[in-house]
C-alpha cells in the first residue's frame, strides 16, 4: 500500500475516534454506534426518525434496536417524542440537537 494511503487512513480513523469521543460514544459497542449514527443520518435526511426507520435502515433486529435506544435514553443521548397524530408512533430526537 502506498504510504500516502496509510497516512490518510490513519487520519480518518483518528477523526472517527474524535467524533465518537465528542458524541460520548466511546463506551458503546459498534452496533450501538451504528444505531446512533442511523438515527442521526435519518433525522438529517428526512427531518424525522422513528424506531421502525432505524430497524429498517440499520438491518438490526427490533430487540437490538430497542435495547440500544433504551440505553441512549437512559444516558440522555436520545429523547423519545410521542406523535400527536398517532399515539402509537414514537419519534427519536438526538438530545444534543
C-alpha positions as CSV (number, residue, x, y, z in Angstrom):
1,X,0.0,0.0,0.0
2,X,1.2,3.5,-0.7
3,X,2.5,5.4,2.3
4,X,0.0,8.3,1.5
5,X,-2.9,5.9,1.7
6,X,-1.9,4.7,5.1
7,X,-1.5,8.2,6.3
8,X,-5.0,9.2,5.0
9,X,-6.5,6.1,6.6
10,X,-4.9,6.9,9.9
11,X,-6.2,10.4,9.7
12,X,-9.7,9.2,9.0
13,X,-9.6,6.8,11.9
14,X,-8.4,9.5,14.2
15,X,-11.3,11.7,13.1
16,X,-13.8,8.9,13.7
17,X,-12.4,8.3,17.2
18,X,-12.6,12.1,17.9
19,X,-16.2,12.1,16.7
20,X,-17.1,9.2,19.0
21,X,-15.4,11.0,21.9
22,X,-17.2,14.3,21.2
23,X,-20.5,12.5,21.0
24,X,-19.9,10.4,24.1
25,X,-20.0,7.2,22.1
26,X,-16.6,5.8,23.1
27,X,-18.1,3.4,25.7
28,X,-20.7,2.0,23.2
29,X,-20.1,-1.1,21.0
30,X,-20.1,-0.9,17.2
31,X,-23.7,-2.0,16.9
32,X,-24.9,0.8,19.2
33,X,-22.8,3.3,17.4
34,X,-24.3,2.3,14.1
35,X,-27.8,2.6,15.5
36,X,-26.9,6.1,16.9
37,X,-25.5,7.2,13.5
38,X,-28.5,5.7,11.7
39,X,-30.8,7.9,13.9
40,X,-28.6,11.0,13.1
41,X,-28.5,10.2,9.4
42,X,-32.2,9.6,9.2
43,X,-33.0,12.9,11.0
44,X,-30.6,14.7,8.8
45,X,-32.0,13.3,5.5
46,X,-35.8,13.3,6.3
47,X,-36.2,15.6,9.3
48,X,-37.6,12.8,11.5
49,X,-36.9,9.3,12.6
50,X,-38.9,6.6,14.4
51,X,-37.9,3.2,15.7
52,X,-39.2,1.4,12.6
53,X,-37.0,3.6,10.4
54,X,-33.9,2.6,12.5
55,X,-34.8,-1.1,12.3
56,X,-35.3,-1.0,8.5
57,X,-32.3,1.2,7.8
58,X,-29.8,-0.4,10.1
59,X,-30.7,-4.0,9.4
60,X,-30.6,-4.9,13.2
61,X,-33.3,-6.8,14.9
62,X,-36.1,-4.9,16.7
63,X,-34.8,-6.2,20.1
64,X,-31.3,-4.9,19.4
65,X,-32.6,-1.5,18.3
66,X,-34.9,-1.2,21.3
67,X,-32.1,-2.1,23.7
68,X,-29.7,0.4,22.2
69,X,-32.3,3.2,22.1
70,X,-33.2,2.5,25.8
71,X,-29.5,2.7,26.7
72,X,-29.2,6.0,24.8
73,X,-32.4,7.3,26.5
74,X,-31.1,6.3,30.0
75,X,-27.9,8.2,29.2
76,X,-29.8,11.3,28.0
77,X,-28.5,10.9,24.4
78,X,-31.8,10.3,22.7
79,X,-35.2,11.6,23.6
80,X,-38.4,9.8,22.7
81,X,-41.2,12.1,21.4
82,X,-44.7,10.7,21.1
83,X,-46.5,11.6,17.9
84,X,-49.5,13.9,18.2
85,X,-51.1,12.3,15.2
86,X,-50.7,8.7,16.1
87,X,-50.2,7.9,19.8
88,X,-48.6,4.5,18.8
89,X,-45.8,6.2,17.0
90,X,-42.7,7.5,18.8
91,X,-40.1,9.7,17.2
92,X,-36.5,9.9,18.2
93,X,-34.6,13.1,18.8
94,X,-30.9,13.4,19.5
95,X,-30.5,15.1,22.9
96,X,-27.7,17.3,21.6
97,X,-29.6,18.6,18.6
